[in-house]
Amino acid sequence: MISCSRNHDRNHNLKYIYIYTYIFIEIHILTKRIVSIVKGGKGIVQGVIFENIIINQTDYPVHINQHYYGSKEQPQAIKVHNVTFSNINGTSTTENAIVLDCANIGCTDIKLNQISIKSVDPNKPACTICNNVQGSGTNISPLNSSCFH
């Protein structure tokens, strides 16, 4: 997991990170989340690539969340720009397989390519949720056609 801490008085800058060929397996000591940004704070997450990742019974497979734990919109937020999720396959323990929940500042240049995530529960099919996201996607399952604008 890449995380920006709760210290709101500091700038947080995460740039040019490349994570590839990784396997996430259901282990209770892990948060099993790729990107998590807590409310408030300032700075940037930029140039991050997640590629060739296999997930197995993962809680939050593809997850950018600037409304952490249902927090309200903050007057400032960490800018998320140029983040790529590519060739990610496997299963999710929740129906929310892809969540891109960005603050009003928005997440820009987000790319989803070759993603196939299924729910482990056949009664709760996997879905994609997007809020304030600009970017592109190809070969995404589950698909939300209104995800990018």
DRENDO-1510 file (C-alpha; in Angstrom, 1 decimal, always signed):
<recs>
REC; n; res; u; v; w
REC; 1; MET; +0.0; +0.0; +0.0 .
REC; 2; ILE; +1.1; +3.5; -0.8 .
REC; 3; SER; -0.2; +5.8; +1.9 .
REC; 4; CYS; +0.1; +9.5; +2.8 .
REC; 5; SER; +0.1; +9.9; +6.5 .
REC; 6; ARG; -2.3; +11.8; +8.8 .
REC; 7; ASN; +0.2; +14.6; +9.4 .
REC; 8; HIS; -1.7; +17.5; +7.8 .
REC; 9; ASP; +1.0; +20.1; +8.4 .
REC; 10; ARG; +3.4; +18.5; +6.0 .
REC; 11; ASN; +3.6; +18.3; +2.2 .
REC; 12; HIS; +3.5; +14.7; +1.0 .
REC; 13; ASN; +5.1; +14.0; -2.3 .
REC; 14; LEU; +5.3; +10.5; -3.8 .
REC; 15; LYS; +6.7; +10.5; -7.3 .
REC; 16; TYR; +7.8; +8.0; -9.9 .
REC; 17; ILE; +7.1; +4.7; -8.2 .
REC; 18; TYR; +7.0; +1.5; -10.2 .
REC; 19; ILE; +5.5; -1.7; -8.7 .
REC; 20; TYR; +5.4; -4.7; -11.0 .
REC; 21; THR; +5.0; -8.5; -11.0 .
REC; 22; TYR; +3.5; -8.6; -7.5 .
REC; 23; ILE; +1.1; -11.1; -5.9 .
REC; 24; PHE; -1.4; -9.9; -3.3 .
REC; 25; ILE; -2.8; -12.8; -1.2 .
REC; 26; GLU; -5.4; -12.6; +1.5 .
REC; 27; ILE; -3.3; -12.1; +4.7 .
REC; 28; HIS; -5.0; -10.4; +7.6 .
REC; 29; ILE; -2.0; -8.3; +8.6 .
REC; 30; LEU; -2.0; -6.5; +5.3 .
REC; 31; THR; -4.4; -3.8; +4.3 .
REC; 32; LYS; -4.6; -5.2; +0.8 .
REC; 33; ARG; -5.0; -1.8; -0.7 .
REC; 34; ILE; -2.9; -0.2; -3.4 .
REC; 35; VAL; -3.3; +3.5; -2.9 .
REC; 36; SER; -4.9; +5.2; +0.1 .
REC; 37; ILE; -4.9; +8.9; +0.9 .
REC; 38; VAL; -6.3; +10.1; +4.2 .
REC; 39; LYS; -8.3; +13.3; +4.5 .
REC; 40; GLY; -6.6; +16.6; +4.3 .
REC; 41; GLY; -3.0; +17.1; +3.7 .
REC; 42; LYS; -1.2; +18.6; +0.8 .
REC; 43; GLY; +1.2; +17.5; -1.9 .
REC; 44; ILE; +1.2; +15.2; -4.9 .
REC; 45; VAL; +1.2; +11.5; -5.8 .
REC; 46; GLN; +2.5; +11.4; -9.4 .
REC; 47; GLY; +4.1; +9.0; -11.9 .
REC; 48; VAL; +3.1; +5.8; -10.1 .
REC; 49; ILE; +2.8; +2.5; -12.1 .
REC; 50; PHE; +1.3; -0.7; -10.9 .
REC; 51; GLU; +1.8; -3.5; -13.4 .
REC; 52; ASN; +1.5; -7.3; -13.7 .
REC; 53; ILE; -0.2; -7.8; -10.4 .
REC; 54; ILE; -2.2; -10.9; -9.4 .
REC; 55; ILE; -4.7; -10.4; -6.6 .
REC; 56; ASN; -6.3; -13.2; -4.7 .
REC; 57; GLN; -9.3; -12.5; -2.4 .
REC; 58; THR; -8.2; -8.9; -1.9 .
REC; 59; ASP; -10.4; -6.4; -0.1 .
REC; 60; TYR; -9.6; -3.3; -2.2 .
REC; 61; PRO; -7.9; -4.4; -5.4 .
REC; 62; VAL; -7.7; -1.1; -7.3 .
REC; 63; HIS; -8.5; +1.7; -4.9 .
REC; 64; ILE; -7.7; +5.5; -4.9 .
REC; 65; ASN; -9.7; +7.0; -2.0 .
REC; 66; GLN; -9.6; +10.6; -1.0 .
REC; 67; HIS; -12.7; +10.3; +1.1 .
REC; 68; TYR; -11.2; +7.9; +3.5 .
REC; 69; TYR; -13.7; +6.3; +5.8 .
REC; 70; GLY; -16.5; +8.5; +4.4 .
REC; 71; SER; -14.8; +11.7; +5.4 .
REC; 72; LYS; -16.2; +15.0; +4.1 .
REC; 73; GLU; -14.6; +17.1; +1.4 .
REC; 74; GLN; -11.5; +18.9; +2.7 .
REC; 75; PRO; -10.4; +22.5; +1.7 .
REC; 76; GLN; -7.1; +21.0; +0.5 .
REC; 77; ALA; -6.2; +17.6; -0.8 .
REC; 78; ILE; -3.3; +15.7; -2.1 .
REC; 79; LYS; -3.2; +15.9; -5.9 .
REC; 80; VAL; -3.2; +12.5; -7.7 .
REC; 81; HIS; -1.8; +12.6; -11.2 .
REC; 82; ASN; -0.4; +10.2; -13.8 .
REC; 83; VAL; -1.2; +6.9; -12.0 .
REC; 84; THR; -1.3; +3.7; -14.1 .
REC; 85; PHE; -2.9; +0.3; -13.2 .
REC; 86; SER; -1.9; -2.2; -15.9 .
REC; 87; ASN; -2.4; -6.0; -16.2 .
REC; 88; ILE; -4.1; -6.6; -12.9 .
REC; 89; ASN; -6.1; -9.8; -12.5 .
REC; 90; GLY; -7.7; -11.9; -9.8 .
REC; 91; THR; -10.5; -11.8; -7.2 .
REC; 92; SER; -12.0; -9.3; -4.8 .
REC; 93; THR; -13.7; -10.1; -1.5 .
REC; 94; THR; -16.0; -7.1; -2.0 .
REC; 95; GLU; -18.1; -6.1; -4.9 .
REC; 96; ASN; -16.2; -2.8; -5.2 .
REC; 97; ALA; -13.3; -4.1; -7.2 .
REC; 98; ILE; -12.3; -0.7; -8.7 .
REC; 99; VAL; -12.8; +2.4; -6.6 .
REC; 100; LEU; -11.5; +5.8; -7.8 .
REC; 101; ASP; -13.0; +8.2; -5.3 .
REC; 102; CYS; -11.2; +11.5; -5.7 .
REC; 103; ALA; -11.7; +14.8; -4.0 .
REC; 104; ASN; -12.9; +17.9; -5.9 .
REC; 105; ILE; -9.3; +18.6; -6.8 .
REC; 106; GLY; -9.7; +15.5; -8.9 .
REC; 107; CYS; -7.4; +12.7; -10.0 .
REC; 108; THR; -6.0; +13.4; -13.5 .
REC; 109; ASP; -4.3; +11.2; -16.1 .
REC; 110; ILE; -5.4; +8.0; -14.4 .
REC; 111; LYS; -4.9; +5.0; -16.7 .
REC; 112; LEU; -6.5; +1.5; -16.3 .
REC; 113; ASN; -5.4; -1.1; -18.8 .
REC; 114; GLN; -6.0; -4.8; -19.0 .
REC; 115; ILE; -7.8; -5.2; -15.7 .
REC; 116; SER; -9.9; -8.3; -14.9 .
REC; 117; ILE; -11.3; -8.6; -11.4 .
REC; 118; LYS; -14.1; -10.9; -10.3 .
REC; 119; SER; -15.9; -11.0; -7.0 .
REC; 120; VAL; -15.5; -14.2; -4.9 .
REC; 121; ASP; -19.2; -14.0; -4.2 .
REC; 122; PRO; -21.3; -14.9; -7.2 .
REC; 123; ASN; -24.3; -13.1; -5.6 .
REC; 124; LYS; -22.4; -9.8; -5.5 .
REC; 125; PRO; -20.8; -9.2; -8.9 .
REC; 126; ALA; -17.7; -6.9; -9.0 .
REC; 127; CYS; -18.3; -3.2; -9.9 .
REC; 128; THR; -16.3; +0.0; -10.6 .
REC; 129; ILE; -17.0; +3.2; -8.8 .
REC; 130; CYS; -15.6; +6.6; -10.0 .
REC; 131; ASN; -15.8; +10.1; -8.7 .
REC; 132; ASN; -13.9; +13.2; -10.0 .
REC; 133; VAL; -11.6; +11.1; -12.3 .
REC; 134; GLN; -10.0; +12.1; -15.6 .
REC; 135; GLY; -8.1; +9.5; -17.6 .
REC; 136; SER; -8.6; +6.5; -19.8 .
REC; 137; GLY; -9.2; +2.8; -19.7 .
REC; 138; THR; -8.9; -0.2; -22.0 .
REC; 139; ASN; -10.1; -3.8; -21.5 .
REC; 140; ILE; -11.5; -3.2; -18.0 .
REC; 141; SER; -13.7; -5.7; -16.1 .
REC; 142; PRO; -15.8; -4.7; -14.3 .
REC; 143; LEU; -16.5; -1.8; -16.6 .
REC; 144; ASN; -18.1; +1.6; -15.8 .
REC; 145; SER; -18.5; +3.5; -19.0 .
REC; 146; SER; -19.0; +6.8; -17.2 .
REC; 147; CYS; -15.8; +6.4; -15.1 .
REC; 148; PHE; -13.6; +8.8; -17.0 .
REC; 149; HIS; -14.5; +12.3; -18.3 .
</recs>
